[in-house]
Amino acid sequence: MYTLFIDTHDAKVIIIIFKDGHILFQNILESKNKHSEITMPTLDKTLKEANIDIKELNSVIVVNGPGSFTGERIAVTIAKTIAYCLNIPIRTINALLILSLNLNEDHKCVALEDRNGAFVATFDQNNQLIDEIKYLNKSTYLEYKETHNVVTDCDIDYEKVYTYAIKLTPLNPHEVKPLYIKGISALNDK
């Protein structure tokens, strides 16, 4: 079984082809704000290097954010199109959960920083969200960091991410949506 993993939520474009849960081939590139120019060629290159045809894909996992508006739209749009056209399952996972999956702590406070602040979330030892994902402006985030042990980066075991994500309920491709700052704010207002 072949699964495509695609992530463009930050400065990198990450394309991984899994075969039966193990990385068959991957490309991780620094984009320098050229996601729209390099994502499709990188996907094509990765499929060729893995020696599989796109029609052989059995499922798609996409990181749906939080992240930049353009970056998230690229990954989500490509993933939705592939899943829809091939009639294969699509699953989403957010980048904060990916950080949590790769930490061995009981109480995990993770953040994705940008120039204006940070997306933050807290997970328990079973990677269940304790507190809603929120966006904190720079000054609020700096205060938050003074009272919380915030993790912003760690080594990512993508096979561990695959193992978690593949168990998630597949979505209708039309229901897959990126997580943006405004979307997170709207969720927090409910």
C-alpha positions as CSV (number, residue, x, y, z in Angstrom):
1,M,0.0,0.0,0.0
2,Y,1.4,3.4,-1.0
3,T,0.6,6.6,0.9
4,L,1.5,10.1,-0.1
5,F,2.4,12.5,2.7
6,I,2.5,16.2,1.9
7,D,3.3,19.1,4.1
8,T,3.8,22.8,3.1
9,H,2.8,24.5,6.3
10,D,6.1,26.3,6.9
11,A,9.3,27.1,5.1
12,K,9.8,23.5,3.9
13,V,8.1,21.4,1.2
14,I,7.9,17.8,2.5
15,I,6.8,15.0,0.2
16,I,7.1,11.4,1.4
17,I,5.9,8.2,-0.2
18,F,5.2,5.4,2.3
19,K,5.0,1.8,1.4
20,D,3.2,-0.3,4.0
21,G,4.0,2.3,6.7
22,H,7.7,2.7,5.9
23,I,9.3,5.5,4.1
24,L,10.0,4.5,0.5
25,F,11.2,7.8,-0.6
26,Q,11.2,11.4,0.6
27,N,12.1,14.9,-0.5
28,I,12.4,17.7,2.0
29,L,13.3,21.1,0.5
30,E,13.7,24.6,1.8
31,S,11.2,26.6,-0.2
32,K,12.2,30.2,0.4
33,N,8.5,31.3,-0.3
34,K,8.4,29.4,-3.6
35,H,6.0,26.7,-2.5
36,S,3.8,27.3,-5.5
37,E,6.7,26.8,-7.9
38,I,8.4,23.7,-6.3
39,T,5.6,21.6,-4.7
40,M,4.3,19.9,-7.9
41,P,7.7,19.3,-9.4
42,T,8.9,17.9,-6.1
43,L,5.9,15.6,-6.0
44,D,6.6,14.4,-9.5
45,K,10.3,13.9,-8.8
46,T,9.5,12.0,-5.6
47,L,7.1,9.6,-7.4
48,K,9.6,9.0,-10.1
49,E,12.4,8.4,-7.6
50,A,10.1,6.0,-5.7
51,N,9.4,4.3,-9.0
52,I,5.6,4.5,-8.7
53,D,2.9,5.9,-10.8
54,I,0.5,8.4,-9.1
55,K,-2.3,6.0,-9.9
56,E,-0.7,3.4,-7.5
57,L,-1.3,5.7,-4.5
58,N,-3.8,4.1,-2.0
59,S,-4.2,7.1,0.4
60,V,-3.1,10.6,1.2
61,I,-2.1,12.3,4.4
62,V,-1.9,16.1,4.4
63,V,-0.7,18.5,7.0
64,N,-3.5,21.1,7.1
65,G,-1.7,23.7,9.2
66,P,-1.6,25.8,11.0
67,G,0.5,27.9,8.7
68,S,0.8,30.4,6.0
69,F,-2.3,31.0,3.8
70,T,-0.5,30.2,0.6
71,G,1.5,27.3,1.9
72,E,-1.5,25.6,3.4
73,R,-3.7,26.1,0.3
74,I,-1.0,24.4,-1.9
75,A,-0.7,21.2,0.2
76,V,-4.4,20.9,0.9
77,T,-5.4,21.6,-2.7
78,I,-3.0,19.1,-4.2
79,A,-3.9,16.4,-1.6
80,K,-7.7,16.9,-2.2
81,T,-7.3,16.8,-5.9
82,I,-5.3,13.6,-5.8
83,A,-7.7,11.9,-3.3
84,Y,-10.8,13.0,-5.3
85,C,-9.4,12.0,-8.7
86,L,-8.1,8.6,-7.6
87,N,-11.1,8.0,-5.2
88,I,-8.7,7.2,-2.3
89,P,-8.9,8.1,1.4
90,I,-7.5,11.4,2.6
91,R,-6.6,12.2,6.2
92,T,-5.5,15.4,7.8
93,I,-3.1,16.0,10.6
94,N,-2.0,19.3,12.0
95,A,1.6,20.4,12.6
96,L,1.2,20.9,16.3
97,L,0.0,17.3,16.8
98,I,3.0,16.2,14.8
99,L,5.3,17.9,17.3
100,S,3.3,16.3,20.2
101,L,3.6,12.9,18.7
102,N,7.4,13.2,18.7
103,L,7.7,14.3,22.4
104,N,7.8,11.9,25.3
105,E,6.3,14.0,28.0
106,D,3.1,13.9,30.0
107,H,2.0,17.4,29.4
108,K,3.2,18.8,26.0
109,C,3.0,22.5,25.2
110,V,4.0,23.0,21.6
111,A,4.2,26.1,19.4
112,L,4.7,27.1,15.8
113,E,6.2,30.5,15.7
114,D,5.9,33.1,12.9
115,R,7.1,36.7,12.7
116,N,3.9,38.0,14.4
117,G,3.5,35.5,17.2
118,A,2.8,31.8,17.5
119,F,0.2,29.0,17.2
120,V,0.1,27.1,20.5
121,A,-1.6,24.0,21.8
122,T,-1.2,21.7,24.7
123,F,-1.5,17.9,24.5
124,D,-1.6,15.1,27.1
125,Q,0.6,12.0,27.1
126,N,-1.8,10.3,24.7
127,N,-1.6,13.2,22.3
128,Q,-5.1,14.4,23.0
129,L,-5.6,18.1,22.8
130,I,-6.0,19.6,26.3
131,D,-6.5,23.2,25.4
132,E,-7.7,24.6,22.1
133,I,-5.3,25.6,19.4
134,K,-4.9,29.4,19.6
135,Y,-2.9,32.1,18.0
136,L,-1.0,34.5,20.3
137,N,0.4,37.8,19.1
138,K,4.1,38.3,19.7
139,S,3.9,40.1,23.1
140,T,1.3,37.6,24.5
141,Y,3.3,34.7,23.2
142,L,6.5,36.0,24.9
143,E,4.6,36.2,28.2
144,Y,3.1,32.8,27.6
145,K,6.6,31.3,27.2
146,E,7.6,32.6,30.6
147,T,5.1,30.4,32.3
148,H,5.0,27.4,30.0
149,N,7.7,25.0,28.8
150,V,7.1,25.5,25.1
151,V,8.6,23.2,22.5
152,T,8.9,24.7,19.0
153,D,11.1,22.1,17.3
154,C,12.1,18.5,17.6
155,D,13.3,15.6,15.4
156,I,10.2,14.3,13.5
157,D,9.8,10.5,13.1
158,Y,7.6,10.5,10.0
159,E,6.9,6.8,10.3
160,K,5.5,7.5,13.8
161,V,3.4,10.3,12.3
162,Y,2.2,7.9,9.6
163,T,1.2,5.2,12.2
164,Y,-0.9,7.8,14.0
165,A,-2.4,9.5,11.0
166,I,-3.4,6.3,9.1
167,K,-5.7,5.4,12.0
168,L,-7.6,8.6,11.7
169,T,-11.0,8.6,10.0
170,P,-10.7,9.4,6.3
171,L,-12.5,12.6,5.2
172,N,-14.5,13.5,2.1
173,P,-11.9,15.5,0.0
174,H,-14.5,18.4,-0.1
175,E,-14.4,18.5,3.8
176,V,-10.6,19.0,4.0
177,K,-9.7,22.5,5.0
178,P,-6.6,24.3,6.0
179,L,-6.1,25.8,9.5
180,Y,-5.5,29.5,9.2
181,I,-5.1,32.2,11.9
182,K,-8.6,33.5,11.3
183,G,-10.1,30.0,11.3
184,I,-8.5,29.3,14.7
185,S,-9.7,32.5,16.1
186,A,-13.2,31.7,14.9
187,L,-13.1,28.3,16.6
188,N,-11.9,29.9,19.8
189,D,-14.9,32.3,19.8
190,K,-17.4,29.4,19.8
